[in-house]
């Protein structure tokens, strides 16, 4: 079956530091890959996605590249802000069209200190 | 306009009670989902409905019964609530006819606390 593994936090960084949150996956075929963000007390927001190998998703300064050879989709940001503090989820969707839903990693709690 | 809405936002109830959570989407999507987020923030799919028909039913106790009266609604009814049902329940929807370019849209969540 599908699975997503991501580094568990909390990850604590200072403002303007470089961020990497690792994510690797196991799936058959060619899944789509996602990063979702959950701010305290709120729902899930799509941060970025990639639907095929070597695609790069980007949004709000965050980037992730779909690496099929290493089955990875690591999230990066060059300079984090306090407002980036949240829980980040890596997820995948089967290539079958989405009816199966998303498989999520366990989430990484990111804390940015001023 | 809210794309995916859930009611209620908070639900506090006693063990043994029966409760329902409602979900509506106004995006014209053909597939709707229920996810459960436990106290450790782990998210897991419970059900998936496509055009009112059940597609996915993960290992969920049969006390949980989803009902889809039409394509825009997927309600979750829970019988004989237990302490372990306390969680945040998220509804989501997607246009699965659109291929991999489409994404899921999530509702704001319903925070259920069973006492």
Interface residues (C-beta under 8 A of the other chain):
Chain A: X32 X34 X36 X38 X42 X43 X44 X45 X46 X49 X51 X52 X87 X89 X93 X95 X97 X98 X99 X100 X101 X102 X103 X104 X106 X107 X109
Chain B: X31 X33 X35 X40 X41 X42 X43 X44 X45 X48 X50 X55 X56 X90 X92 X94 X96 X97 X99 X100 X101 X102 X103 X104 X106 X107 X108 X109
